[in-house]
Amino acid sequence: MSVYQRDNKFYYKGKYTLPDGRSVFYNRLAKGCTCLEDARILEKNFIMKKELERYEVRTGSTVTFGKLCEIYFEDRRNVRKSTTIQNDKFGLTKLVRLRPVCLCDIKPATIQVILDEMEKNGASTSYVNKIRSLAHKILAYAVREDLLESNPVDKVAKLVRPDELEEEIHFWTYDEFSAFIENVDQNKHNRYYCFYNFQYFMGCRKGESLALNWNDINFDNNTVKINKTIAQQLKGIPYKLTPPKTKNSIRTIKMPDMLIKIMRDRYARVSQEENFSRTNFVFGDEQPLGIKYIGVLFKQYAEFAGVPVIRIHDLRHPYVKLTTKKFATFF
C-alpha cells in the first residue's frame, strides 16, 4: 500500500484479497483529500472495508461486533465531533459483551437481555434508551455497508416506565451558592473562583466556558460570545476545540453586574502577566483548566461550606430555571 501525489491530487494504490483468494490491485483517487495524511486515512478505511467483505458476513461470517465498531469509528472520525465519538466509545462499555459476538448472531433478544440487566441494576430510562440508540446506530452502519440484512435493534422497543417520576434537577439557591463561593480562596484559586461564578450566573455548559478566550469577552458592552466548546481527556491530545452542541448554542449573552466586576478584576490580574495574550483561555492561560481538578476542588469547597454536593453541570440550572426576584436583581 502506498499514497502519492500527482498534479495536485492525491492517490493510493496497493492490493487486497478477495474471498476466493484472488488478489485485486487498486490505484484510486483520494477524493476530497487535501494532504497525504488524509489520503492514508481514506486508504485505511478502504482496506478495512474490503477486509470485512472478505469475511462474507451473510454466509456465516466470523466478523464480530467489536470489529464492526473499529471500522465504524475509523470511517466516521472526520465527519463526527470528537466529543460525540468519545461519548459513543464510553457508551460501548455497556455493550462490551457484544464485542466477541458475530454480527450474524446478534438477535433482538441479544440486545434486550443487555438492556434488561441495565434496567434491573438501576439505570435510568433515558440512559437505557441511550445505549439502545447507540447499538442501533452502530448496527445501522452494518446494514448500510451490506454487512447485515436488517438491524436487530429495530425489533427492540424503547424502555417506557409510565409511573417513573421525572429525575429531580439539583441546583443551589443563591444563599447556598454564596456560602460555597465565600469559601473559595480568591488568591490561591482565582481562576476557579471566576469559573464557578461564571457557571452560576451565565448558564453556559462547562465546555463552552472552558473554551473562552479573552477575545470572546467585550468589556465595552459587557457581553460574552459563545461560539465553541472544548473536549478534554481525548486520547493522544490534551484538548480540542469544536463547534458548540447545536447551531442555537452560538450566541452572545450579557453579563450581570455582579459578574462584570469579577471578570474585570480577573482580566486586570492576568493582563499584567508576562505571557499574557488575548488568545489565552479566560479560565486558564495558554492551556485551559483541567476539568478533572475543577471537579475535585468544587467538591472540596462544597463540603467545607456545608452545602449539598451537586454536579458542576448543575450550576447552570439557576440561570435556566430560576425566576425569583432575588436572582433576577443581578441581571
N, C-alpha and C positions, 0 to 999 in steps of 0.2 A: 504494500500500500504506500502511496506517495501523493503529495499535494504539490502543485506547481502553479506558477502564474504565467500567462501569455496574453499579450495585447490588452493589458489592464483588466483581465479576467482571471478567475481562479478555477482550477480543475483538480480533480482527484482521480487516481487510477489504481488498479490492482486486480485482484481476482477473488471470487468466492466459490463455495462448493454447493452444488445442487443436491437435493435429497438422494438422487441416484448415483452420486459420487462424481459426476462430471464437473469440471471447472469452467467457470464463466469469467472472462476478462471484461473489465469495465473501464471506461475513460469518460467521466461525466463532468459537465459544467456545474460548478458550485453556485447555484442560483442564489442571488441575494447576499452573497458573502463579500465583505469588503477588506478582508485580511486573511492571511494564511491560517491563523488560529481558528477563525470561523469555519473555514473550509475543512479543517481537520475534524472539527466537531460534527459537521454535516456528514463527512465520510464515516465517522464512527457510528452515527445513527443509522446510516445506510447499511453498514456491515452487520450491526446488531439486528436489524430487521430481517436481513437475509438469513441470519443465524436462526432466528425464531421460525421463519418459514421452513427452514430445513428440517425442523422437528416434526413438521406435518401434524399440527395440533388436532385437526379434525379426525385423524385416524388413530388416535391413541398416543398423543404426544407426551413426552416427559418434561415439557416446559412447565415450570412452576409459577405460582403467583408471585413469588419473590423475584424471579427472572423478569416477569412482566413489569413489575414495579421499577426495576432498573432501567429498562428501555423507555418506560413512560417518563420518568424524571429526566432522563438524558434528552429525550425528544422535546420536552416542554420547558427546558431550562431557559431558553431565550424568549419565551412568549408568556411566562408567568412570573409574577413578582417573587423575589427571594423569600419574603415572609410567608407567602402562600405555600411555596414548596417546603419551607421549613415546618410550617404547621401541618401540612399533609404528611410529612415524614414522621412527625411526632404522633399523629393520629394513627399511623400504621402500626405503632407499637401495640395497639389494641387488636390488631389483626395478625399478630405475629404467628399464630398457629396456622395461618393460611400459607405462609411462605413456602413450605415444602410440598404443598398440595398442587397437583397437576391441574391446569386450567379446566380440562375436560371433566375433572372430578368435583369441581365446585358446584354444588347444587343450592337451591334456595334454602334448604334445611341446614346446610353448612353455615351459611351466614346467620340464619335465625338462631342457631344454638349460641353463637358468639354474642349476639345482641341480647338474648335472654339472660345470659350469665352476667352481662354488664348491668342489666336492669336489676337482677337479683342482688348484685353486690352494691346497689345504691346509686348507680349513675343516674343523672337527671334525664328527663325525657329528651331535652334538647341535645344533650351530649350523645345519647344513644343514636338519635336520628342523624347527628353529625357524622358519626362513624359509618352509619348505613350509607349516607350520601357519598362518603369517601370511597367506600367499597364499590358503589355504583359507578362513580366516575372512573376509577381505575379499570373496571371490567368493561365499561362502555368503550374505553380506548381499545381494548382487545377486540371488541366487535367491529369497530371502525377499521381495524387493521386486518380483518378477516381471520382472526385467531380464535374467535368463538362465533357460534351461530346466533346466540342470543345472550342477553345479560341476565344471569340468575337473580340479581337483586331486584329486577322488575317484579318478581313474584313475592318479594318480602315487604310486607306492609310497614308503614311508619308506625312507630310506637305512639299510642294515644292513651293518656291517663285522664279521663274526664273529671275525676274527683281530685286530681292533684292541684294543690294550691300553687299559685304563682310564686316563683322564687323571690324571697324578700330581698329588696335592694337595701344595702347597708350604706349609710353615709353619716358624716358628723354634722351636728348642729354647729352654728357659728361659735357657740361657747366652747364646745368640745375641740373645735379646730384651734381656737385661741389658746386653750390650755396646752395643746400639743405644740403649737408654734412658739409659744413663750419659752419652752424648754430647749429649743434648738439653738445651739451655740452659733450666734451670727458671725463670729470671727473665725472660729475653727472650721465651721461647716457653712460658710456663707453661700456657696453655690447651691447647696442642698436647701438651705433656708429659702432662697429665692425660688428654687424649683417647686417646693411644696406649696408656697404661696401662689405661684403661677398656676399650678394644677387646680387649686381650690377656687380661685377667682376667675379663671379663664375657661374652664371646662374643656380643655384640649385633651386629646389622647396623649399618653406619655411619650409615644414615639414621635408625635408631632412636636411636642415641646422640646425633646432632646435634639431634634433636627434643626432647631432655630439657630441662625447666626445673627450677628448684630445688624446686618443689612436688612433683616426682616422686621426690625423694630423702628418705627418712626416716632421719635420723641417730639416732633413738631405738632403732630395731631394725636399722639398717644395711641397709635394703633399697632397691631401685630399682624403680619401677613403669614398665613398658613398655606404652604404650597408643597410640602414634602413631609415624609416621615422617615424614621430610621429603623433599621433592623440590626440587632446585635446578636452576639453569640452564634454567628454563622461559621460554618466550617472553613477554616483557612484564612478568614479576614476578620478584622476587629469590628467593623460595622459597614453598613451600606445604606446610602440614601436612595429612597424610592418615592414615587408619587404617593399621595395620601390614599386612604382606604377607598374613597369614591370621588367622583368629579365634584360632587356637592361639598366635599371636605375642603376644597380650595376656597379660602375665604379670607377676609380681612376683618378683624374684630377689635373693638375698642377696649382699652384697659380701664378698669375702675380706678378712681382717685387713689384708693388705698394701695393699690399695686404699683401705680406710677412712681411713687416715691421709692419703693423698694427696688424697682428696676433701674431708676435713675442712679440710686446710690450704688448699685451693683456695677453699672456702667462706669461711673466715676472712679470706682476702685480698680477695675480691670484695665481701663483705658490708659492707666499710668504704668502698666507693666511693660517690660522691655519687649516682649514678643507679641504684644497686642496687635490684632488685625480685626477689622470689621467682619472678616470672613470666619473668625473664630466662633466656636459654639457659645451661645449665651450661657448654657448650663454645662460648663467645661472650659476648655481653652482651644488648643489645636485638636484635641480629641474630646468627644462627648463624655459626659458622666457615664459610668458603668451602671447598667440597670440593676445588676445584682446587688451592688453595695447600696444603691438608693433604697432598695427594699429592706436590707439589713438595718440600716440606720433609721429608716422610717419606723420599723417595728420597735427598735430600742427606745426611741423617743416617745412613742405612743404608750409603751408600757411604763416608762418613767413618769409620764404625765397622768397616768391612771385613766386613760380613755380607751374605749373598745378598739382592738386591733382590727383594722379593715385593710382591704387591698388598696394599693396606690391608685389603681383604676377607679376606685370608688370615691376618690377625692373630687372627681369631676361631677358627681351626681348633684351636689347642691346647686351648681351653676345651671344644670339642666332641669332639675326638678323643683327647687325651692322657689317660692314666690312671696315669702314673708317680707313684711316691711323692713324688718331689721336687716335682712340680707340685701334687699333692694336699695337701701340707702347708700351702699357703697358703689353703685353704678350711676 
